[in-house]
Amino acid sequence: MNEFELIASLTKDLPGNAAVVAGAGDDCAVLDLGLRDRWLLFKTDAVVEGVHFDAGATAAQVGRKALGRCLSDIAAMGGEASSAVVTLALPKAYSGDFVSGVYAGMAALARQHGVAIVGGETTTNPERLLISVALVGTVEKGRCVRRGGANAGDGIFVTGELGGSRLGKHFEFEPRLTEARWLTEHFGIHAMIDLSDGLAGDLRHILAASRVGAELLREAIPISPAAREQARRGRAGRPEPGAATPAESTHPGMVGSGRSPWIAALTDGEDFELLFTLASKDAVPLKDAWKQRFPELRLSCIGKIVAGSGLALRDREGVRPLELHGYTHFA
Amino acid sequence: MNEFELIASLTKDLPGNAAVVAGAGDDCAVLDLGLRDRWLLFKTDAVVEGVHFDAGATAAQVGRKALGRCLSDIAAMGGEASSAVVTLALPKAYSGDFVSGVYAGMAALARQHGVAIVGGETTTNPERLLISVALVGTVEKGRCVRRGGANAGDGIFVTGELGGSRLGKHFEFEPRLTEARWLTEHFGIHAMIDLSDGLAGDLRHILAASRVGAELLREAIPISPAAREQARRGRAGRPEPGAATPAESTHPGMVGSGRSPWIAALTDGEDFELLFTLASKDAVPLKDAWKQRFPELRLSCIGKIVAGSGLALRDREGVRPLELHGYTHFA
């Protein structure tokens, strides 16, 4: 049973109440607590030493990442982040300075987005640092974007460049709160998710929730320099005869020792970019307006939503099913 | 630096925003998100294997406790619990059955209090199970009870019986949500806290926040049968000459090998009862009304709030300062 199957089995029978608009299964839970025109967004997430970061990470990087992951989920719903509470679970040997550094990293990112940190608990986790963050935000009822709204014919867009986040981006990513707010203010976004488990995996969440399929255009997928660097290092570490040109194989099984950059772009986790769909008629106006508003952040139309199910890839040789999935924590 | 000092140093400089009514330092954070007559309550808490429960605990007990601790904090503010999100951090060896059992324990308690569970994440914590729960609730602005409202002359009350929670109550406790709602509906409660760190320690939180002192009446402190049983087992395990009668010494240093039941009642953690103060003129009406409404739950007036600072104990021999503190996680 992998992580998604485990969560699915656990969450299918959870208690609800009249306030629940959307429970487990989207980037955030959505609650109607009686605000006149807004819903509450609610999310929790944890980072664990040796799993989400290693001992070489600075305290501030770890704190920033712990909060940033939750902020990215609020962004994916089109929401505004309000307040966070934090639990630090740590071995007794951790110094007060390290813990202060974790909070400093969190606080800097929180201030950048106007987020309050309204509770800080500590407890003991003897072997390793674990930071759990919970975040509340709000979103106008008419601007809440969920995973299940994609329609056949929609264009599929992604912000930024994908893959290779382990070379640094998994600490340095910018939660796309401003961009998501702008998107929902100016365009009818049908479905959105943040890329935490990799494009292939996260797009499948949209497809499943929307009961549609998708066709990706291979040459449109924005590959990050880090994904290319990662592939270069991989090949250098394990040299392969004849691998002089970038090994961008279309067949995962043929990638060889260095994982190709475009496979990384499809499957690496922790990009924390926005993946969303909107009506194809809006695609060109969106691209034009985006360039004006966010000239330094790439926006790519990477394919289209189609009727049916499953994920297909189109390249010069035609269209065929794409079997790749994203990163699975328990795989 | 103990837990309280560490938290204080971490939380004195946290980022805020216009929504924050009360940040870190009370049982829950209090947020004004624009609800007409209510505030949002927000709390997170974690339980860790080997720290808050041991390997002998059943999955359902662990899940129930993880949620119950947060519910108890919502009760302490006079609030109504709405929705919870959960992170399970666990070793890969944990069985799906165990994890389902954790959720079953949580879900049963959630249903009992009308609480929805709206998110369930899992991640890896290789050495031990850790469950982090975050909870939102709401409270009428006029019924939110904080720690800082105690006045000299107030009576100090506590629900239930105290001490010895390790013999079972730390799994079986009932979060006092119904009782707290009834209290704030019918009486002017000045200050309230839930007993998680022991009466002596938690009362000191009220005293510090309210800038007052307190005098406890020793014979009024409700000692649980578990605290007596715990003391008996302690003495039986380490027999002491002449210890034939219960060793309820008034001097902690003279307790001997078995910790006396009343010291346990003052310092054992995890009672999860309500400790609150209200004007002395309301004390008798409260006791009368309580007996009608909650005939099976003891309510004790254990002393009074006084001007000044510090905690004093009154018994047959007079009044003297009480140096005992509650349970300190990092002591």
HADDOCK unambig.tbl for C-alpha pairs under 7 A between the chains (distance, minus, plus):
assign (segid A and resid 7 and name CA) (segid B and resid 120 and name CA) 6.65 0.50 0.50
assign (segid A and resid 7 and name CA) (segid B and resid 121 and name CA) 6.88 0.50 0.50
assign (segid A and resid 10 and name CA) (segid B and resid 100 and name CA) 6.28 0.50 0.50
assign (segid A and resid 11 and name CA) (segid B and resid 120 and name CA) 6.62 0.50 0.50
assign (segid A and resid 14 and name CA) (segid B and resid 107 and name CA) 6.42 0.50 0.50
assign (segid A and resid 14 and name CA) (segid B and resid 117 and name CA) 5.90 0.50 0.50
assign (segid A and resid 15 and name CA) (segid B and resid 107 and name CA) 6.08 0.50 0.50
assign (segid A and resid 15 and name CA) (segid B and resid 110 and name CA) 6.87 0.50 0.50
assign (segid A and resid 15 and name CA) (segid B and resid 111 and name CA) 6.11 0.50 0.50
assign (segid A and resid 15 and name CA) (segid B and resid 116 and name CA) 4.99 0.50 0.50
assign (segid A and resid 15 and name CA) (segid B and resid 117 and name CA) 5.75 0.50 0.50
assign (segid A and resid 16 and name CA) (segid B and resid 115 and name CA) 6.77 0.50 0.50
assign (segid A and resid 16 and name CA) (segid B and resid 116 and name CA) 4.02 0.50 0.50
assign (segid A and resid 16 and name CA) (segid B and resid 117 and name CA) 6.32 0.50 0.50
assign (segid A and resid 17 and name CA) (segid B and resid 114 and name CA) 6.49 0.50 0.50
assign (segid A and resid 17 and name CA) (segid B and resid 115 and name CA) 6.64 0.50 0.50
assign (segid A and resid 17 and name CA) (segid B and resid 116 and name CA) 5.46 0.50 0.50
assign (segid A and resid 23 and name CA) (segid B and resid 118 and name CA) 4.06 0.50 0.50
assign (segid A and resid 23 and name CA) (segid B and resid 119 and name CA) 6.07 0.50 0.50
assign (segid A and resid 24 and name CA) (segid B and resid 118 and name CA) 4.91 0.50 0.50
assign (segid A and resid 24 and name CA) (segid B and resid 119 and name CA) 4.15 0.50 0.50
assign (segid A and resid 24 and name CA) (segid B and resid 120 and name CA) 6.37 0.50 0.50
assign (segid A and resid 29 and name CA) (segid B and resid 118 and name CA) 5.77 0.50 0.50
assign (segid A and resid 29 and name CA) (segid B and resid 119 and name CA) 6.50 0.50 0.50
assign (segid A and resid 34 and name CA) (segid B and resid 35 and name CA) 6.56 0.50 0.50
assign (segid A and resid 35 and name CA) (segid B and resid 34 and name CA) 6.55 0.50 0.50
assign (segid A and resid 35 and name CA) (segid B and resid 35 and name CA) 5.15 0.50 0.50
assign (segid A and resid 43 and name CA) (segid B and resid 85 and name CA) 6.82 0.50 0.50
assign (segid A and resid 44 and name CA) (segid B and resid 85 and name CA) 6.34 0.50 0.50
assign (segid A and resid 45 and name CA) (segid B and resid 87 and name CA) 6.80 0.50 0.50
assign (segid A and resid 48 and name CA) (segid B and resid 125 and name CA) 6.82 0.50 0.50
assign (segid A and resid 85 and name CA) (segid B and resid 43 and name CA) 6.84 0.50 0.50
assign (segid A and resid 85 and name CA) (segid B and resid 44 and name CA) 6.35 0.50 0.50
assign (segid A and resid 87 and name CA) (segid B and resid 45 and name CA) 6.79 0.50 0.50
assign (segid A and resid 100 and name CA) (segid B and resid 10 and name CA) 6.32 0.50 0.50
assign (segid A and resid 107 and name CA) (segid B and resid 14 and name CA) 6.43 0.50 0.50
assign (segid A and resid 107 and name CA) (segid B and resid 15 and name CA) 6.07 0.50 0.50
assign (segid A and resid 110 and name CA) (segid B and resid 15 and name CA) 6.87 0.50 0.50
assign (segid A and resid 111 and name CA) (segid B and resid 15 and name CA) 6.12 0.50 0.50
assign (segid A and resid 114 and name CA) (segid B and resid 17 and name CA) 6.52 0.50 0.50
assign (segid A and resid 115 and name CA) (segid B and resid 16 and name CA) 6.79 0.50 0.50
assign (segid A and resid 115 and name CA) (segid B and resid 17 and name CA) 6.65 0.50 0.50
assign (segid A and resid 116 and name CA) (segid B and resid 15 and name CA) 5.00 0.50 0.50
assign (segid A and resid 116 and name CA) (segid B and resid 16 and name CA) 4.04 0.50 0.50
assign (segid A and resid 116 and name CA) (segid B and resid 17 and name CA) 5.47 0.50 0.50
assign (segid A and resid 117 and name CA) (segid B and resid 14 and name CA) 5.91 0.50 0.50
assign (segid A and resid 117 and name CA) (segid B and resid 15 and name CA) 5.75 0.50 0.50
assign (segid A and resid 117 and name CA) (segid B and resid 16 and name CA) 6.32 0.50 0.50
assign (segid A and resid 118 and name CA) (segid B and resid 23 and name CA) 4.06 0.50 0.50
assign (segid A and resid 118 and name CA) (segid B and resid 24 and name CA) 4.93 0.50 0.50
assign (segid A and resid 118 and name CA) (segid B and resid 29 and name CA) 5.76 0.50 0.50
assign (segid A and resid 119 and name CA) (segid B and resid 23 and name CA) 6.05 0.50 0.50
assign (segid A and resid 119 and name CA) (segid B and resid 24 and name CA) 4.16 0.50 0.50
assign (segid A and resid 119 and name CA) (segid B and resid 29 and name CA) 6.48 0.50 0.50
assign (segid A and resid 120 and name CA) (segid B and resid 7 and name CA) 6.65 0.50 0.50
assign (segid A and resid 120 and name CA) (segid B and resid 11 and name CA) 6.65 0.50 0.50
assign (segid A and resid 120 and name CA) (segid B and resid 24 and name CA) 6.37 0.50 0.50
assign (segid A and resid 121 and name CA) (segid B and resid 7 and name CA) 6.90 0.50 0.50
assign (segid A and resid 125 and name CA) (segid B and resid 48 and name CA) 6.80 0.50 0.50
assign (segid A and resid 132 and name CA) (segid B and resid 132 and name CA) 6.99 0.50 0.50
assign (segid A and resid 134 and name CA) (segid B and resid 134 and name CA) 6.33 0.50 0.50
